[in-house]
Amino acid sequence: MLSYAGKLKNRSRELRKNMTDAERLLWSRIRGKQLKGCQFYRQKPVGTYIVDFYCPKGNLIIEIDGGQHYTSTGQQRDRVRDNYLNNLGLAVMRFSDREIFENLDGVVQTIWEKL
């Protein structure tokens, strides 16, 4: 089990209640062990971060990126975050919210192949 900063618990609950449209759409396709029988958790605290989706069996994190992730500051923060998560032995897959809306089947297939 991954440890996390306790102060993130309430924030993660809040994020689960207020998922973005892209998160909701992807969640509808990965919840309930739909992909190779793997359990996914949404808005899961991991260390000092809250990740969009986490699959313990696959040691996999899925992040859905909106526009703020494509600024130079956002990209730098994502690199630091990804390095931290990679050092925990976790693979990070990133998809844009646009990819979710325009190619959901392709995104799900890519995740399937990674598992």
N, CA, C and O of each residue as an XYZ file, in Angstrom:
460
protein
N       0.834     -1.183      0.000
C       0.000      0.000      0.000
C       0.877      1.244      0.000
O       1.871      1.314      0.723
N       0.506      2.217     -0.808
C       1.272      3.453     -0.889
C       0.879      4.391      0.242
O      -0.299      4.526      0.574
N       1.873      5.031      0.823
C       1.569      6.001      1.879
C       1.286      7.355      1.235
O       1.627      7.598      0.077
N       0.658      8.223      2.011
C       0.351      9.558      1.507
C       0.226     10.524      2.672
O       0.042     10.121      3.821
N       0.329     11.797      2.354
C       0.180     12.847      3.350
C      -1.281     12.912      3.771
O      -2.159     13.107      2.931
N      -1.548     12.752      5.050
C      -2.913     12.714      5.572
C      -3.746     13.929      5.233
O      -4.968     13.840      5.108
N      -3.079     15.077      5.082
C      -3.823     16.304      4.769
C      -4.495     16.257      3.398
O      -5.342     17.098      3.098
N      -4.127     15.282      2.564
C      -4.699     15.171      1.220
C      -6.030     14.431      1.181
O      -6.733     14.472      0.172
N      -6.377     13.760      2.261
C      -7.569     12.912      2.272
C      -8.848     13.694      1.951
O      -9.631     13.280      1.096
N      -9.056     14.804      2.622
C     -10.275     15.587      2.379
C     -10.290     16.190      0.983
O     -11.332     16.241      0.329
N      -9.127     16.645      0.533
C      -9.048     17.227     -0.812
C      -9.360     16.175     -1.879
O     -10.033     16.476     -2.864
N      -8.877     14.947     -1.691
C      -9.153     13.900     -2.677
C     -10.640     13.569     -2.714
O     -11.190     13.308     -3.784
N     -11.290     13.578     -1.565
C     -12.749     13.356     -1.536
C     -13.474     14.446     -2.307
O     -14.412     14.178     -3.057
N     -13.025     15.672     -2.110
C     -13.612     16.810     -2.800
C     -13.453     16.658     -4.324
O     -14.391     16.899     -5.084
N     -12.270     16.262     -4.744
C     -12.014     16.079     -6.178
C     -12.850     14.950     -6.759
O     -13.290     15.042     -7.905
N     -13.079     13.888     -5.999
C     -13.926     12.790     -6.489
C     -15.356     13.269     -6.710
O     -16.024     12.827     -7.645
N     -15.824     14.169     -5.853
C     -17.182     14.692     -5.997
C     -17.304     15.655     -7.170
O     -18.397     15.855     -7.700
N     -16.186     16.254     -7.579
C     -16.201     17.293     -8.610
C     -15.273     16.949     -9.770
O     -14.442     17.766    -10.168
N     -15.411     15.758    -10.304
C     -14.570     15.330    -11.419
C     -14.851     16.170    -12.661
O     -15.968     16.649    -12.859
N     -13.837     16.342    -13.486
C     -14.038     17.033    -14.762
C     -14.816     16.115    -15.702
O     -14.946     14.918    -15.445
N     -15.323     16.677    -16.775
C     -16.055     15.871    -17.752
C     -15.156     14.791    -18.356
O     -15.592     13.658    -18.562
N     -13.910     15.143    -18.637
C     -12.977     14.165    -19.207
C     -12.707     13.030    -18.213
O     -12.673     11.861    -18.600
N     -12.517     13.368    -16.948
C     -12.298     12.344    -15.924
C     -13.510     11.427    -15.804
O     -13.367     10.208    -15.715
N     -14.700     12.017    -15.803
C     -15.927     11.232    -15.710
C     -16.059     10.255    -16.875
O     -16.457      9.104    -16.697
N     -15.721     10.731    -18.060
C     -15.838      9.908    -19.256
C     -14.863      8.730    -19.203
O     -15.253      7.593    -19.470
N     -13.602      8.993    -18.861
C     -12.638      7.901    -18.764
C     -13.011      6.956    -17.629
O     -12.901      5.739    -17.781
N     -13.446      7.489    -16.507
C     -13.838      6.665    -15.356
C     -14.926      5.678    -15.748
O     -14.936      4.543    -15.271
N     -15.837      6.100    -16.607
C     -16.926      5.203    -17.029
C     -16.396      3.978    -17.774
O     -17.085      2.961    -17.861
N     -15.179      4.066    -18.311
C     -14.606      2.966    -19.091
C     -13.575      2.133    -18.331
O     -13.203      1.049    -18.782
N     -13.103      2.637    -17.167
C     -12.074      1.880    -16.440
C     -12.534      1.411    -15.069
O     -11.852      0.607    -14.434
N     -13.668      1.893    -14.607
C     -14.151      1.505    -13.274
C     -14.671      0.072    -13.288
O     -14.952     -0.491    -14.345
N     -14.792     -0.495    -12.118
C     -15.394     -1.818    -11.997
C     -14.597     -2.930    -12.654
O     -15.173     -3.901    -13.145
N     -13.291     -2.799    -12.668
C     -12.400     -3.846    -13.204
C     -12.699     -4.200    -14.660
O     -12.610     -5.363    -15.053
N     -13.057     -3.185    -15.458
C     -13.376     -3.418    -16.872
C     -12.150     -3.741    -17.722
O     -12.271     -4.386    -18.764
N     -10.976     -3.300    -17.289
C      -9.762     -3.523    -18.070
C      -8.938     -4.629    -17.440
O      -8.293     -4.424    -16.411
N      -8.960     -5.786    -18.051
C      -8.169     -6.934    -17.614
C      -8.378     -7.275    -16.137
O      -7.482     -7.822    -15.495
N      -9.537     -6.958    -15.606
C      -9.839     -7.258    -14.212
C      -9.074     -6.400    -13.217
O      -9.002     -6.740    -12.036
N      -8.506     -5.299    -13.675
C      -7.703     -4.432    -12.807
C      -8.569     -3.358    -12.149
O      -9.387     -2.708    -12.800
N      -8.370     -3.194    -10.873
C      -9.071     -2.171    -10.090
C      -8.379     -0.823    -10.271
O      -7.154     -0.738    -10.185
N      -9.148      0.216    -10.517
C      -8.637      1.584    -10.570
C      -9.282      2.386     -9.452
O     -10.437      2.158     -9.091
N      -8.534      3.313     -8.918
C      -9.023      4.255     -7.920
C      -8.918      5.652     -8.512
O      -7.969      5.954     -9.236
N      -9.882      6.494     -8.208
C      -9.862      7.846     -8.755
C      -9.495      8.849     -7.675
O      -9.824      8.673     -6.502
N      -8.815      9.892     -8.089
C      -8.382     10.957     -7.195
C      -7.730     10.373     -5.942
O      -8.157     10.633     -4.817
N      -6.701      9.589     -6.167
C      -6.031      8.825     -5.114
C      -4.797      9.568     -4.604
O      -3.917      9.917     -5.392
N      -4.725      9.811     -3.298
C      -3.496     10.398     -2.745
C      -2.348      9.383     -2.842
O      -2.492      8.221     -2.463
N      -1.216      9.849     -3.354
C      -0.007      9.046     -3.451
C       1.142      9.947     -3.027
O       1.466     10.910     -3.721
N       1.751      9.645     -1.903
C       2.831     10.494     -1.396
C       2.310     11.894     -1.108
O       1.418     12.075     -0.280
N       2.870     12.877     -1.794
C       2.468     14.271     -1.581
C       1.552     14.785     -2.691
O       1.293     15.985     -2.778
N       1.067     13.884     -3.533
C       0.229     14.261     -4.670
C      -1.110     13.527     -4.637
O      -1.279     12.524     -3.943
N      -2.048     14.059     -5.407
C      -3.301     13.359     -5.684
C      -3.300     13.080     -7.175
O      -3.248     14.001     -7.990
N      -3.358     11.798     -7.525
C      -3.325     11.415     -8.940
C      -4.755     11.194     -9.424
O      -5.641     10.857     -8.638
N      -4.970     11.384    -10.716
C      -6.316     11.237    -11.267
C      -6.816      9.797    -11.125
O      -7.905      9.564    -10.601
N      -6.017      8.831    -11.593
C      -6.401      7.420    -11.502
C      -5.176      6.588    -11.143
O      -4.068      6.850    -11.612
N      -5.396      5.580    -10.303
C      -4.303      4.715     -9.856
C      -4.740      3.258     -9.930
O      -5.813      2.895     -9.449
N      -3.898      2.433    -10.537
C      -4.139      0.996    -10.628
C      -2.997      0.284     -9.911
O      -1.891      0.200    -10.446
N      -3.250     -0.235     -8.694
C      -2.173     -0.897     -7.937
C      -1.611     -2.131     -8.637
O      -0.399     -2.347     -8.622
N      -2.465     -2.937     -9.244
C      -2.009     -4.163     -9.897
C      -1.038     -3.864    -11.037
O      -0.084     -4.610    -11.255
N      -1.277     -2.796    -11.749
C      -0.422     -2.418    -12.873
C       0.662     -1.416    -12.517
O       1.439     -1.007    -13.380
N       0.719     -1.012    -11.239
C       1.649      0.059    -10.832
C       1.563      1.226    -11.806
O       2.572      1.749    -12.279
N       0.321      1.617    -12.090
C       0.053      2.576    -13.150
C      -0.759      3.761    -12.639
O      -1.721      3.610    -11.886
N      -0.341      4.924    -13.069
C      -1.072      6.157    -12.791
C      -1.481      6.755    -14.131
O      -0.689      6.793    -15.073
N      -2.710      7.216    -14.206
C      -3.208      7.884    -15.404
C      -3.568      9.309    -15.018
O      -4.316      9.545    -14.069
N      -3.024     10.244    -15.768
C      -3.303     11.653    -15.554
C      -3.995     12.212    -16.789
O      -3.605     11.911    -17.917
N      -5.012     13.019    -16.573
C      -5.699     13.702    -17.660
C      -5.349     15.176    -17.546
O      -5.634     15.821    -16.537
N      -4.732     15.693    -18.587
C      -4.204     17.048    -18.551
C      -5.077     18.032    -19.307
O      -5.420     17.829    -20.472
N      -5.426     19.107    -18.610
C      -6.104     20.236    -19.227
C      -5.077     21.253    -19.690
O      -3.876     20.985    -19.642
N      -5.523     22.396    -20.130
C      -4.657     23.419    -20.709
C      -3.518     23.891    -19.821
O      -2.438     24.201    -20.324
N      -3.734     23.953    -18.511
C      -2.697     24.449    -17.598
C      -1.450     23.572    -17.615
O      -0.379     24.027    -17.211
N      -1.560     22.344    -18.067
C      -0.413     21.439    -18.106
C       0.511     21.716    -19.291
O       1.605     21.156    -19.364
N       0.087     22.561    -20.206
C       0.866     22.803    -21.412
C       1.614     24.128    -21.381
O       2.202     24.531    -22.384
N       1.597     24.806    -20.244
C       2.439     25.984    -20.052
C       3.816     25.498    -19.606
O       3.962     24.349    -19.189
N       4.816     26.356    -19.689
C       6.158     25.931    -19.274
C       6.179     25.602    -17.776
O       6.849     24.655    -17.366
N       5.462     26.362    -16.969
C       5.388     26.080    -15.533
C       4.687     24.757    -15.286
O       5.144     23.952    -14.474
N       3.590     24.528    -15.975
C       2.842     23.279    -15.824
C       3.662     22.077    -16.240
O       3.621     21.040    -15.578
N       4.400     22.199    -17.321
C       5.231     21.092    -17.789
C       6.356     20.786    -16.804
O       6.687     19.623    -16.572
N       6.939     21.835    -16.225
C       7.995     21.624    -15.229
C       7.429     20.921    -13.995
O       8.047     19.992    -13.474
N       6.277     21.351    -13.534
C       5.647     20.704    -12.367
C       5.331     19.236    -12.658
O       5.517     18.369    -11.803
N       4.857     18.973    -13.862
C       4.544     17.591    -14.248
C       5.805     16.723    -14.289
O       5.769     15.556    -13.898
N       6.916     17.288    -14.760
C       8.174     16.528    -14.780
C       8.615     16.156    -13.364
O       9.019     15.022    -13.111
N       8.533     17.116    -12.448
C       8.908     16.858    -11.049
C       7.993     15.789    -10.460
O       8.455     14.851     -9.810
N       6.710     15.940    -10.692
C       5.712     14.982    -10.188
C       5.934     13.587    -10.768
O       5.937     12.597    -10.036
N       6.120     13.513    -12.088
C       6.338     12.223    -12.743
C       7.609     11.548    -12.231
O       7.616     10.338    -12.009
N       8.676     12.312    -12.043
C       9.918     11.748    -11.513
C       9.697     11.178    -10.114
O      10.183     10.091     -9.801
N       8.975     11.899     -9.286
C       8.669     11.435     -7.934
C       7.902     10.107     -7.995
O       8.246      9.152     -7.299
N       6.877     10.059     -8.822
C       6.042      8.861     -8.939
C       6.822      7.699     -9.561
O       6.667      6.552     -9.142
N       7.649      7.993    -10.546
C       8.486      6.954    -11.157
C       9.443      6.359    -10.136
O       9.702      5.156    -10.147
N       9.969      7.206     -9.251
C      10.879      6.720     -8.209
C      10.177      5.825     -7.187
O      10.835      5.097     -6.444
N       8.861      5.876     -7.147
C       8.081      4.963     -6.304
C       7.788      3.655     -7.039
O       7.150      2.756     -6.491
N       8.258      3.555     -8.277
C       8.029      2.351     -9.068
C       6.744      2.384     -9.867
O       6.258      1.342    -10.307
N       6.189      3.570    -10.059
C       4.916      3.718    -10.761
C       5.133      4.292    -12.156
O       5.930      5.211    -12.342
N       4.423      3.744    -13.128
C       4.441      4.295    -14.480
C       3.344      5.352    -14.568
O       2.266      5.181    -14.000
N       3.617      6.430    -15.272
C       2.639      7.504    -15.426
C       2.291      7.635    -16.905
O       3.164      7.797    -17.757
N       1.010      7.560    -17.179
C       0.504      7.796    -18.536
C      -0.273      9.111    -18.499
O      -1.092      9.337    -17.608
N      -0.008      9.963    -19.469
C      -0.704     11.249    -19.544
C      -1.487     11.342    -20.843
O      -0.993     10.998    -21.917
N      -2.712     11.813    -20.719
C      -3.569     12.051    -21.870
C      -4.166     13.439    -21.733
O      -4.458     13.887    -20.624
N      -4.345     14.111    -22.839
C      -5.009     15.415    -22.788
C      -6.510     15.190    -22.667
O      -7.033     14.153    -23.075
N      -7.187     16.174    -22.103
C      -8.641     16.053    -22.029
C      -9.236     15.978    -23.430
O     -10.262     15.332    -23.642
N      -8.593     16.634    -24.374
C      -9.046     16.577    -25.767
C      -8.976     15.145    -26.308
O      -9.889     14.700    -27.004
N      -7.880     14.416    -25.984
C      -7.762     13.016    -26.413
C      -8.915     12.181    -25.864
O      -9.450     11.321    -26.563
N      -9.292     12.432    -24.626
C     -10.386     11.680    -23.996
C     -11.681     11.912    -24.775
O     -12.418     10.968    -25.058
N     -11.952     13.167    -25.116
C     -13.194     13.491    -25.813
C     -13.201     13.020    -27.267
O     -14.242     12.616    -27.784
N     -12.046     13.071    -27.925
C     -12.001     12.797    -29.354
C     -11.609     11.367    -29.704
O     -11.898     10.902    -30.807
N     -10.955     10.663    -28.779
C     -10.475      9.323    -29.098
C     -10.495      8.427    -27.861
O      -9.485      7.810    -27.524
N     -11.615      8.355    -27.201
C     -11.723      7.583    -25.966
C     -11.359      6.120    -26.188
O     -10.650      5.532    -25.371
N     -11.829      5.527    -27.274
C     -11.508      4.121    -27.545
C     -10.002      3.911    -27.683
O      -9.462      2.929    -27.173
N      -9.329      4.823    -28.365
C      -7.885      4.737    -28.517
C      -7.151      4.872    -27.197
O      -6.172      4.167    -26.952
N      -7.617      5.774    -26.345
C      -7.018      5.961    -25.020
C      -7.185      4.683    -24.204
O      -6.229      4.206    -23.592
N      -8.377      4.137    -24.193
C      -8.647      2.912    -23.434
C      -7.783      1.764    -23.962
O      -7.263      0.971    -23.177
N      -7.628      1.669    -25.278
C      -6.778      0.636    -25.878
C      -5.322      0.797    -25.435
O      -4.651     -0.191    -25.139
N      -4.840      2.024    -25.390
C      -3.465      2.293    -24.958
C      -3.272      1.876    -23.510
O      -2.242      1.297    -23.165
N      -4.246      2.161    -22.662
C      -4.167      1.764    -21.256
C      -4.193      0.244    -21.156
O      -3.415     -0.339    -20.400
N      -5.072     -0.399    -21.904
C      -5.183     -1.856    -21.935
C      -3.818     -2.486    -22.249
O      -3.376     -3.417    -21.577
N      -3.170     -1.954    -23.286
C      -1.875     -2.481    -23.714
C      -0.806     -2.299    -22.634
O       0.080     -3.143    -22.500
N      -0.877     -1.224    -21.872
C       0.102     -0.959    -20.806
C      -0.070     -1.923    -19.640
O       0.895     -2.286    -18.966
N      -1.332     -2.335    -19.413
C      -1.596     -3.272    -18.316
C      -1.117     -4.654    -18.688
O      -1.250     -5.587    -17.896
